[in-house]
């Protein structure tokens, strides 16, 4: 299939490194801007309302990350299906794949938003949220969850655009809506005094506009209508099942890791409010360091999927090495920069020295361990490109959920009140996840390659 517009990238031909960079950089910037949504919320309330409001927004972070992480993972299944159709050169099949994926995301988004609003008190209670911040936290969370449908649809839409080689359009949309979100945050909170409710409303408005823009871009680029309820129900169920098979494992993995983080907040909330606000700030800073690696992971998945669809098996195998090299280089630059500027960055979120000190302590503790995170993320992206998501999910959850929770239970009992125990729990999970995934990949790589190469022949024979 010929790319609809010149800016679309086809990974099945031409030089690899320039295309990976051209594709990855817009995703990195997009992920950066998307992270600004919640980080700006925290920054605005922290500086205009106080540390209690900052803690209220921070304590909701694991919950919103849980839901967003799940549907980001689900969108990977759609990306893989559309990327394979695009790589095969079948224009009509690509259009069908796009219609099925986008329509499914709309139905899913509406359902989960409704469920999220109803379950908000239950989810918040799991964090051990204290009475001082509960009222503000529940207002912010319910408003945020009301707009979750837009997040689901938007992430699916950007996954479709990236699957056909366009990583720039999502960047343009996010650039516009991030500026809008910041402006509305300042209007609703700093000017109108709406507090945590104001930042939640600002986020919903910005995300709703982003969905409209992405929908129009899909229609223009793929040259097909993106919403087809009847066609999806009658003809698209097989693709949706295949998409869910890949995406559900990734989604569950992301969600359960975030779910585990909710229980981590039970330990964090045992500290004074200023300290918990500082840890929440450090977690937000940590997300900015990790997000380029996650963006390169998405690039690796798209690269592998397109090449498998186009029967370029040797190129597909090379994806892991290019992904590791790019991810390591970008993360190293960010980590070294943060080693020098952690305190002024933390100071953007709060002027209270106790909040800043807690944030800086955690950030500096995590820096040496980002190399471990790099390997973990690229392995996940590579395996997902081959359609291997179930076992990586199980292995990652064993490390990031079970082993980390066990570590926290034992370590906090042995060293109660020590903040370094909370800090250490994050790289503890990363390290075991990397080890488990590396062993798994080495054990199955040859069989995985053979299965990918035999798949077209099996399909033809059928």
Secondary structure, DSSP 4 states (H G I P E B T S, - for coil): ---SSTT---TTSS-HHHHHHHHHHHHHHHHHHHHHHHHHHHHHHHHHT-HHHHHHHHHHHHHHHHHHHHHHHHHHHHHHHHHHHHHHT-HHHHHHHHHHHHHHHHHHHHHHHHHHHHHHHHHHHHTT--HHHHHHHHHHHHHHHHTHHHHHHHHHHHHHHHHTT--HHHHHHHHHHHHHHHHHHIIIIIIT--HHHHHHHHHHHHHHHHHHHHHHHHHHHH-S-S--HHHHHHH-HHHHHHHHHHHHHHHHHHHHHHHHHHHHHHHHTTS-HHHHHHHHHHHHHHHHHHHHHHHHHHHHHHHHHHHHHTT-HHHHHTHHHHHHHHHHHHHHHHHHHHHHHHHHHHHTT---HHHHHHHHHHHHHHGGGHHHHHHHHHHHHHHHHTT--HHHHHHHHIIIIIIHHHHHHHHHHHSTT-HHHHHHHHHHHHHHHHHHHHHHHHHHHHHHHHHHHHHHHHHHH-
